[in-house]
């Protein structure tokens, strides 16, 4: 009451023109704050939306875990973590460091009272490339008269760079995510090897050419897979919006870069008659797979429902979260086909009842349409064993490409998309299969270039 009284007295002492002037000033300030608020909310939606997983932005995560029924704890290594201490290696190289003087007073008079044992791993002070002059025999078969060059399965038929150097360049480009300019600087500083960025790009393109057979074989494996996790993300190519598609099976990862987000990409990779199980989001292009059985992503759904701010919206989100918990609890144990079919029908009916109840609330209308349009595809993971309720596997597989996009910004040529998709697919598959990437890359290059 005192504040209101002071407010009235303050205005009684002012003229009408003065009050209007102050009101106009406050109005302008309010409009400015509104515009700033809208701009900040627009920027925030880039990071916090239903299509972006929280794991993509760790700076937005809380410092403590909020897992239900688990005592809050700081993020970090779990109890019993093995640590980072490396075991010592057997070696005949020894070095004894003798004491010479006291570091405090420089006295030469001292006694050795013990020894400290340690092991270090070191590189030679200078690692330089070795130039080799190669002479090949040009041969002609006496039987069929074919002319051919002699091969040794370790020396490329073309180019000035050997297999080991090519492997190193590909590691710097794809594993370390080095851009061309920095890759050339590293090679010069570490190996006294002067290469132009164009030479590094030529090495990468030659390696991609050598991987075309393996890449085509990977496409056939993906097409024959019975279970696939598929996702897509944008990538700029020559200033235009293209799309990187990822197809992940239980053993392989395939990346394709196309200028379309439509069903023509699915038709190209999987064909019209693909009849496996596909875990995906609710992007309408996936409806093209009429013979496939779809599992819609619950992570996308729960992120959408979490954005609802009304009381009814929050209650709806809790109901959906409980259904998701029931999926996880049911799939945590072995089930028979009959049990799975029964549970699938039960949960689908339960979801139908929930959306029928919340349909009367205006804020939930959009989310209900999102659910109802694919009502038969939310519990495929219950009906069939081994299917995940979320599309996290595909999002994990495409995350490396998202990081590359942040680093390079865009592809400068369409040829670059072909090079990237070939090598990135092969490296991701070898890593997924826990193979030795260096050995696999060396084998592929030797077989196709030497």
VEXMARDO-916456 format. One record per residue (C-alpha): z, x, y. Coordinates in steps of 0.001 Angstrom, whole numbers, padded with zeros to 6 digits, always signed. Layout:
ZXY/...
//
This chain:
+000000+000000+000000/+000799+002879+002374/-002623+004479+001760/-004395+001140+002393/-002385+000662+005603/-003321+004134+006838/-006951+003454+005915/-007011+000274+008023/-005284+001943+010978/-007761+004815+010816/-010730+002457+011061/-009136+000283+013816/-009049+003348+016071/-012794+003994+015620/-015735+002324+017286/-018353+000393+015367/-020979+003082+015960/-018606+005792+014692/-017853+003796+011520/-021565+003237+010869/-022236+006943+011405/-019552+007924+008886/-020735+005269+006437/-024315+006578+006649/-023065+010131+006117/-021086+009072+003031/-024099+007103+001755/-026351+010174+002017/-023763+012328+000238/-023446+009725-002527/-027231+009632-003019/-027291+013432-003259/-024510+013414-005878/-026378+010748-007891/-029552+012864-007963/-027599+015966-009019/-025868+013950-011741/-029193+012635-013066/-030648+016153-013098/-027649+017535-014999/-027736+014687-017520/-031471+015261-018052/-030845+018973-018693/-027942+018202-021035/-030119+015856-023104/-032239+018873-024064/-029257+020248-025973/-027238+017198-026993/-029508+014593-028541/-030114+013019-031939/-032926+015458-032767/-030954+018641-032051/-028248+019633-034559/-024920+020851-033100/-025327+024131-034998/-028293+024985-032769/-025939+025374-029794/-022681+027071-030857/-021534+027309-027206/-021151+023500-027233/-018840+023565-030267/-015069+023239-029879/-012944+026339-030525/-011107+024567-033343/-012430+022749-036399/-012076+018938-036343/-012571+018286-040046/-010725+015177-041183/-007561+015757-043279/-007754+019505-042689/-005245+021383-040566/-006920+022601-037321/-007766+026289-037470/-009760+028761-035444/-013356+029382-036470/-013929+032637-038301/-013833+034285-041709/-011972+032247-044352/-008854+033496-046109/-009778+035990-048830/-012939+037212-047111/-014066+040494-048688/-014472+042233-045348/-017048+044785-044273/-015765+048002-045854/-018586+049777-047696/-017920+051470-051019/-018380+055225-051040/-021482+056761-052604/-021754+059614-055058/-023216+062615-053243/-023401+066414-053518/-023647+066868-049751/-020355+068143-048328/-019257+069462-044983/-015886+071027-044209/-014810+070962-040578/-012354+073777-039880/-009811+073775-037089/-010492+076293-034316/-007976+075713-031524/-005411+073237-030213/-007185+070609-028069/-004114+070428-025795/-003350+074069-024953/-006329+075858-026583/-003960+077978-028684/-005440+079734-031739/-002091+079693-033490/-001810+076589-035713/-001266+075570-039358/-003300+073270-041596/-000809+070603-042725/-003231+068253-044518/-006808+067009-044786/-008572+063762-043924/-011392+062652-046234/-014188+060439-044900/-017799+059682-045787/-020603+059121-043310/-024204+058042-043702/-026613+059823-041398/-030324+059974-040646/-032355+063142-040102/-032375+064108-036406/-036151+063746-036214/-038241+061343-038292/-041918+061875-037641/-044964+060312-039289/-046971+062492-041630/-050720+062737-041055/-052820+062962-044216/-056524+063757-044385/-058000+061601-047158/-061239+062246-049027/-062521+059467-051266/-065138+059785-053920/-068127+057501-053522/-069087+056585-057071/-071929+054791-058819/-071598+053204-062227/-074141+054495-064775/-074079+051161-066587/-074349+048484-063868/-075271+050859-060974/-072491+049485-058753/-071482+051789-055894/-067752+051853-055184/-065022+053851-053466/-062289+055565-055444/-058848+053907-055137/-055293+055054-055808/-053426+051745-055173/-051370+053302-052382/-053870+054219-049651/-055536+051399-047644/-059318+051390-047756/-059518+050807-044000/-057489+051702-040959/-055430+054681-039866/-052033+053363-040917/-050379+053606-044327/-048514+050924-046243/-045014+052185-045373/-045835+052158-041669/-047278+048642-041935/-044124+047425-043683/-041989+048925-040903/-044059+047235-038184/-043820+043839-039913/-040057+044248-040267/-039747+045017-036551/-041907+042035-035641/-040552+039367-038016/-037108+040474-039179/-035903+042063-035929/-038038+039633-033844/-039438+042431-031693/-042173+041681-029174/-045213+043975-029219/-044273+046001-026164/-040733+046732-027369/-041969+047455-030885/-044235+050199-029560/-041362+051660-027533/-039096+051704-030557/-041703+053427-032727/-042252+056088-030082/-038536+056678-029460/-037499+056674-033140/-040506+058166-034918/-042518+059944-032194/-045326+057522-033075/-047414+056448-030100/-049127+053114-030662/-050630+050652-028231/-049494+047001-028465/-053046+046179-029603/-052641+048576-032541/-049388+046903-033575/-051098+043510-033399/-053993+044842-035505/-051525+045988-038189/-049910+042549-038275/-053269+040779-038482/-054393+043054-041329/-051163+042293-043195/-051679+038557-042685/-055215+038891-044043/-053772+040583-047122/-051335+037685-047558/-053909+034881-047509/-054105+034613-051307/-050299+034395-051629/-050197+031889-048752/-052798+029643-050406/-050813+029835-053653/-047708+028800-051701/-049565+025728-050419/-050384+024686-053978/-046749+025078-055036/-045586+022912-052137/-048179+020256-052989/-046928+020182-056598/-043226+020081-055672/-041309+016945-056686/-038803+017190-053823/-039597+018323-050266/-037665+018658-047027/-040047+018366-044045/-039529+018834-040322/-041580+019741-037257/-040984+021259-033828/-043173+021885-030800/-044693+025285-029937/-046937+026130-027005/-050355+027597-027850/-052513+028686-024891/-050494+026362-022661/-051026+023320-024892/-048429+021591-027045/-048852+022342-030764/-046508+021700-033667/-044916+023910-036298/-044406+022025-039571/-042050+023276-042266/-042213+022171-045913/-039285+023345-048032/-038969+022825-051774/-036264+024081-054116/-037975+027502-054300/-040550+027853-051500/-040912+027580-047724/-044260+026809-046076/-044980+026912-042347/-048155+025493-040838/-049017+025402-037132/-051325+022618-035994/-052274+020937-032732/-051118+017600-034125/-047870+015889-035046/-049734+013120-036837/-050178+012167-040469/-053384+014218-040711/-051187+017292-041240/-049377+015599-044117/-052722+014605-045620/-053989+018196-045320/-050962+019783-046996/-049836+017106-049481/-052861+014832-049894/-053016+011045-049760/-051508+010507-053205/-048370+012657-052988/-045738+010857-055035/-042653+013057-054811/-039432+012594-052861/-039511+013534-049166/-036425+014033-047007/-037364+013600-043338/-036421+011983-040058/-037807+008626-038915/-040936+009961-037235/-043637+007383-037926/-046131+009945-039298/-044131+010079-042542/-044942+006415-043200/-048380+007724-044226/-046808+008883-047507/-047027+005433-049089/-046741+006758-052664/-043790+009010-051899/-040117+008032-051960/-038498+008800-048599/-034938+009744-047756/-034244+009313-044054/-031950+011841-042393/-028360+010712-041910/-027645+013565-039500/-030204+012128-037062/-028789+008632-037544/-025173+009648-036912/-026125+011670-033843/-027877+008578-032459/-024942+006285-033220/-022502+008754-031680/-024288+008327-028339/-023176+004668-028173/-020382+004378-025610/-019334+000725-025764/-016457-000500-027932/-018874-002186-030344/-021033+000943-030392/-018088+003188-031292/-017043+000807-034048/-020611+000765-035387/-020645+004576-035444/-017398+004593-037446/-018863+002128-039964/-021948+004323-040433/-019783+007427-040772/-017803+005744-043552/-021031+004903-045389/-022069+008552-045123/-018685+009617-046505/-019231+007261-049457/-022572+008948-050160/-020967+012374-050260/-018061+011197-052387/-020368+009468-054876/-022690+012472-055164/-019803+014884-055696/-019659+013859-059379/-022166+013509-062192/-023563+009959-062435/-025828+008092-064829/-029104+006523-063714/-027587+003051-064107/-024607+003975-061931/-026902+005435-059290/-029136+002360-059147/-026107+000067-058909/-024572+002160-056114/-027906+002296-054268/-028164-001520-054246/-024528-001894-053236/-024737+000526-050283/-028076-000882-049113/-026594-004398-049085/-023536-003077-047244/-025761-001482-044570/-027717-004736-044185/-024472-006639-043563/-023340-004123-040967/-026562-004283-038955/-026575-008083-039224/-023085-008158-037681/-023777-005679-034843/-027169-007160-033994/-025489-009478-031474/-024495-006538-029257/-027129-005468-026759/-026330-001723-026822/-026822-001469-030591/-030238-003184-030609/-032277+000029-030493/-030252+001723-033231/-030435-001347-035457/-034239-001386-035159/-034207+002327-036062/-032198+001573-039217/-033797-001705-040223/-037361-000380-040083/-036501+002041-042925/-033729+000074-044614/-034831+000991-048152/-034854+004739-047411/-031263+005494-046397/-029752+005774-049890/-032493+007467-051901/-030063+010381-052252/-027779+008037-054196/-030550+006649-056375/-031844+010104-057406/-029746+013134-058269/-030237+016377-056366/-031449+014784-053109/-029599+015585-049875/-028745+012771-047412/-029684+014940-044432/-032700+017019-043497/-030583+020087-042778/-032499+022209-045317/-035726+021790-043324/-033942+022332-040005/-032445+025565-041325/-035883+026733-042465/-037468+026035-039078/-034645+027553-037027/-036130+031057-037198/-039317+029745-035577/-037261+028098-032836/-035693+031479-032067/-039133+033099-031994/-040293+030383-029575/-037426+031220-027228/-038354+034914-027332/-042145+034865-026966/-042529+031512-025205/-045995+030758-026569/-048849+031978-028756/-051637+033559-026713/-054383+032721-029206/-055090+030321-032046/-055622+033349-034290/-051995+034290-033628/-050824+030983-035129/-052614+031760-038399/-051115+035248-038526/-047616+033959-037848/-047653+031042-040288/-048921+033266-043121/-046415+036105-042811/-043484+033902-041721/-043993+031633-044762/-044115+034532-047223/-041099+036320-045730/-039055+033085-045619/-039939+032281-049238/-039010+035752-050491/-035749+035604-048570/-035048+032088-049888/-035666+033301-053447/-033366+036300-052789/-036116+038790-053577/-036368+042281-052094/-038557+041579-049040/-039548+045212-048605/-040680+045561-052214/-042568+042254-052187/-044324+043122-048937/-045213+046602-050191/-046578+045157-053434/-048695+042545-051645/-050183+045038-049176/-050902+047610-051878/-052606+045055-054111/-054885+043670-051415/-055562+046594-049087/-055610+049687-051310/
//
